[in-house]
Amino acid sequence: MVRVAHSPEADLALKAKVVILSTVISSFVVLTLLSTSSLTMVVRARNLLEPTLSKPEVPQLPKPELPPLPEVHELPKLEIPKVPELPKPEMPEVPELPKPELPKVPEIPKLPELPKVPELPKVPELPKSELPKVPEFLKPELPKVPEMPKVPEFRKVPEVAKAFPITNP
């Protein structure tokens, strides 16, 4: 492992971070242990007390006497009259319509074949003319312009009227 030299301030900051992290983690560990121990104590106490505790006796309330319900005469069942079945309407028979016959289309008489067009005579190819080679010229170089020295930037000075408003007495 390669060790890099640190400044004393960086070492102090690192040590402070380690101390803070360790105190935070240790406080969470302590809280967890305390909560589990208190929970187990409550559960143990409940288990110890349950068999010794007797259930309280609840006095039985007397059942109220209800007056007898009046007799209800049964209503006669209503008979629904049957609806007579209606005869199915008979559809009158429709005679089949004859299929219309399409008139026959007269055949088109065949046209006589057209005479073949004679082929055009071939034109002899012209020899390709070669262009004379043009010598390449060097591109003229632009003269270098010396750079202007950088002007230092000045901070903006606030206007006096805006910075210090004059109040009338």
C-alpha positions in Angstrom: 0.0 0.0 0.0 1.4 3.4 -1.0 1.1 6.0 1.7 0.6 9.6 0.5 1.8 12.5 2.7 -1.1 14.5 4.1 -1.1 17.8 5.7 -1.7 18.0 9.5 -5.1 19.7 8.8 -6.2 16.8 6.6 -5.2 14.3 9.3 -7.1 16.1 11.9 -10.2 16.3 9.7 -10.0 12.6 9.0 -9.6 11.8 12.7 -12.6 14.0 13.5 -14.7 12.2 10.9 -13.7 8.8 12.3 -14.6 9.9 15.9 -18.0 11.2 14.8 -18.8 8.1 12.8 -17.8 5.8 15.6 -20.0 7.7 18.2 -23.0 7.5 15.9 -22.6 3.8 15.3 -22.0 3.0 18.9 -25.1 5.0 20.0 -27.2 3.0 17.6 -25.7 -0.3 19.0 -26.5 0.8 22.6 -30.1 1.8 21.7 -30.7 -1.5 19.9 -29.4 -3.5 22.9 -31.5 -1.5 25.4 -34.7 -1.9 23.3 -34.3 -5.6 23.0 -33.6 -6.1 26.8 -36.6 -4.0 27.8 -38.8 -5.9 25.4 -37.7 -9.3 26.8 -38.3 -8.0 30.3 -41.9 -7.0 29.4 -42.5 -10.4 27.8 -41.1 -12.3 30.8 -43.2 -10.3 33.2 -46.3 -11.0 31.3 -45.5 -14.7 31.1 -45.0 -14.8 34.9 -48.2 -13.0 35.7 -50.6 -14.7 33.3 -51.0 -18.0 35.2 -51.4 -16.3 38.6 -54.0 -13.8 37.4 -57.6 -15.1 37.6 -60.1 -14.0 35.1 -62.7 -11.7 36.7 -66.2 -13.2 37.0 -68.8 -11.3 35.0 -72.2 -11.5 36.6 -74.9 -13.1 34.4 -77.6 -10.7 33.5 -81.2 -12.0 33.5 -82.6 -12.7 30.1 -85.4 -10.2 29.4 -88.8 -11.7 28.8 -90.3 -10.6 25.5 -94.0 -10.5 25.0 -95.3 -13.1 22.6 -95.5 -12.0 19.0 -99.0 -11.6 17.5 -99.9 -14.3 15.1 -99.7 -13.3 11.6 -102.1 -14.9 9.2 -100.5 -16.3 6.1 -101.4 -14.3 3.1 -102.8 -16.4 0.2 -100.4 -16.9 -2.6 -101.3 -14.9 -5.6 -101.7 -17.0 -8.7 -100.3 -15.5 -11.8 -102.5 -16.2 -14.7 -100.8 -18.0 -17.5 -100.4 -15.9 -20.7 -101.8 -17.8 -23.6 -99.2 -18.5 -26.2 -99.6 -16.4 -29.3 -99.5 -18.2 -32.6 -96.4 -17.5 -34.5 -97.0 -15.3 -37.5 -96.6 -17.0 -40.7 -94.6 -15.3 -43.3 -96.1 -15.4 -46.7 -93.9 -17.2 -49.2 -92.2 -14.9 -51.6 -91.5 -16.3 -55.0 -87.9 -16.3 -56.0 -87.0 -13.6 -58.4 -85.3 -14.7 -61.6 -81.6 -13.8 -61.8 -81.1 -11.0 -64.3 -78.9 -12.1 -67.2 -76.2 -9.7 -68.3 -76.0 -9.0 -71.9 -73.0 -10.5 -73.6 -70.2 -8.2 -74.5 -69.2 -8.5 -78.2 -65.6 -9.5 -78.6 -63.2 -6.9 -79.9 -61.7 -7.8 -83.2 -57.9 -8.4 -83.1 -55.8 -5.5 -84.3 -53.2 -6.3 -86.9 -49.7 -6.3 -85.6 -47.7 -3.1 -86.1 -44.6 -3.3 -88.2 -41.3 -3.4 -86.2 -39.4 -0.1 -86.0 -36.0 -0.5 -87.6 -33.1 -0.1 -85.2 -31.1 3.0 -85.2 -27.6 2.7 -86.5 -24.9 2.7 -83.8 -22.9 5.9 -83.4 -19.2 5.3 -83.1 -17.8 6.5 -79.8 -15.7 9.6 -79.8 -12.3 9.3 -78.3 -12.1 10.9 -74.9 -10.1 14.1 -75.1 -7.6 14.5 -72.3 -7.2 17.8 -70.7 -3.7 19.1 -70.2 -2.4 18.9 -66.7 -2.3 22.2 -64.9 0.6 22.6 -62.4 -0.5 23.0 -58.8 0.2 26.4 -57.3 1.2 26.8 -53.7 -1.4 28.5 -51.6 -0.2 31.9 -50.4 0.3 32.0 -46.7 -1.2 34.9 -44.8 1.3 36.9 -42.7 1.0 36.3 -39.0 -0.6 39.1 -37.0 1.0 39.6 -33.6 -1.5 39.2 -30.8 -2.6 42.2 -28.9 -1.7 42.2 -25.2 -4.6 41.4 -22.9 -6.1 44.4 -21.2 -6.8 43.7 -17.5 -10.5 43.7 -16.6 -11.6 46.3 -14.1 -14.4 45.6 -11.7 -17.6 47.6 -12.1 -17.8 50.5 -9.8 -21.3 50.9 -8.5 -23.0 54.2 -9.2 -22.9 56.5 -6.2 -26.6 57.5 -6.6 -27.7 53.8 -6.5 -25.4 52.7 -3.7 -26.1 55.6 -1.4 -29.5 57.1 -2.1 -29.8 60.7 -1.0 -32.7 61.3 1.3 -34.3 64.7 1.6 -34.3 66.2 5.1 
